[in-house]
């Protein structure tokens, strides 16, 4: 019993001694992140005791931070610009969209065509093209005979038109022409002219035609040499003109012209060679 009492007295004594050693002005335990009133008073005392140059530098740094914060802050209402695509609110102007720049067209080559005439021609009503005689290739023989003269020589009153004669291709030494009726079964009238360039070649062409003819008979009083034949309801007459170095072969349907009429046409063509 005495030992227990002695231990209690010793414990009380140690507690009293520990309280005496504790400093009077020690800060009380506070929550994390809080500052006590004693610490604030100490900071104020330290700030008052700082030199003047340090205070000036600190004030200048504070002013620069405020200026930067002011610049970074959004503009006042009614002054700042709206972002592209946003609807403007009261007191704020919408950001003007920059118009897209269209590329300038490349320089075109000089055009010497008459555009105004082309436009007028396009607007004008299309008129039917006039009927023009066919352009003949090779040696010119159009002056030798035409439809009007053929009617006068033969007295034929039916429909006639100029047409091509199939066979040898025209060139500078040969050409042919046909005056055809409406009846496709009839030849109508045809003329073939050879001008090979010299007398002997033209005479040889005449002899070849005579040999190839159906029962050809020589005809007098026409050019330097001539012959006539009748076959397949056709009258034919060929002649050789030495001065023109030319050979001509005429063919005509029996229903359109007779042999005498064909001779008269041949004499007219001989003079025009």
BELJO-V974399 format. One line per field, one symbol per residue. ss: DSSP state (~ for helix, > for strand, _ for the rest). phi: phi as a letter, one per 20 degrees, with the letter a starting at -180 (. if undefined). burial: 1 if it has 9 or more other ideal C-beta (glycine too) atoms within 8 Angstrom, else 0. Layout:
ss->???
phi->???
burial->???
//
This chain:
ss->_~~~~~~~~~~~~~~~~~~~~_______________~~~~~~~~~~~~~__~~~~~~~~~~~~~~~~~~~~~__________________________________________~~~~~~~~~__________________~~~__~~~~~~~~_____>>>>_______>__>>>>>>>>_______>>>>>>____~~~~~~~~~~~~~~____>>______>>>>>>>__>>>>>>>>____>>>>>>>>_____~~~~~~~~~~~~~~_
phi->.fffffffffffffffffffffffeffffcffnedfffffffffffffeffffffffffffffffffffffffffffndfeeffneefdfncefffffffeefffffeffdefeffffffffffffeffffdfffeenffcfffacfffffffdmfdffcbfbedfpfffbfdbbbbcddeffffefncbcccdcfobfffffffffffffefemfcfdemblebbbcbcalmcdcbcbddffelccccdcbfffdbefffffffffffgfdf
burial->000000000000000000000000000000000001001100000000000000100000000000000000000000010100000000010110000000000000000000000100000000000000000101101001101011101101000101001000011001111111100001111111111100001110110011001001001001001111110001111111110011111111110110101111111111001
//
